Amino acid sequence: MRTQLANDEIYHVVLRAVGDAEIFSDENDYYRGIFSIYEFNNTKPVEIWLRRLQRKKEKTLGCRTPQYSTSSENIGVSDTPMTKMEDKRDKLVEVLAFCFMSNHMHLLLKQVKDNGITNFMKKVGGGYANYFNKKYQRKGHLFNKFKSIHVADDDQLKTVFAYIHTNPLSFIEPGWKENGVKNVDKAIQFLEEEYRWSSFFDFIGKPNFASVTDRDFISEIIKEAGGSKKSITDWIKYKNGMNEIILE
């Protein structure tokens, strides 16, 4: 039985595919995943087809938003800075940070409603699975039960923040967590300029998926360490290979 998660507390949450199967096969899959963690963060029922119609209507009427684009087959999240519209969601959680890998996703969440994280993860997992199974003509469960670890203090928060955002280094340096990063400059460039499927771009001032995350709290915490860029750079240079208090 899962321990009940507490309101106003922060948790590092990992949602992993059954059998470590690939869940993001192309760009549209990543867009749909990001669309999911925005739209399903709502106590109200969410009908994806209805949200797609609403977004198309907004585009037709010239109501431009910072988070969505209807240009692809699967409505996604745009990296184009636009005028922000009113956010009418009744949020279950605050998404503080995220990173999508090919077979799992990392989320840093603050629970703001009773059972908020559990309900949010059910919505995200179920909604994305329905999309994925239909697109790839498969059946059955897509995800294992999510895992969570409580973030107890600011030091742990800084560690988890760095860990989540450096996960994509596995794409260019497999085994870096155990053996360290061989090319630090290349690793930093990859995170700051190439890998866009996380909240890191938005933390370093490059508009990407800004409406998805609530970044003020973490930004204030890591300011004393020199900010988002320096915290990640220092982690890669001095702490790579360290996996304490981390969820795998």
Beta strands, then each sheet from edge to edge (+ up, - down):
strand 1: 10-16
strand 2: 93-100
strand 3: 104-111
strand 4: 147-151
sheet 1: 2+ 3- 1+ 4-
end
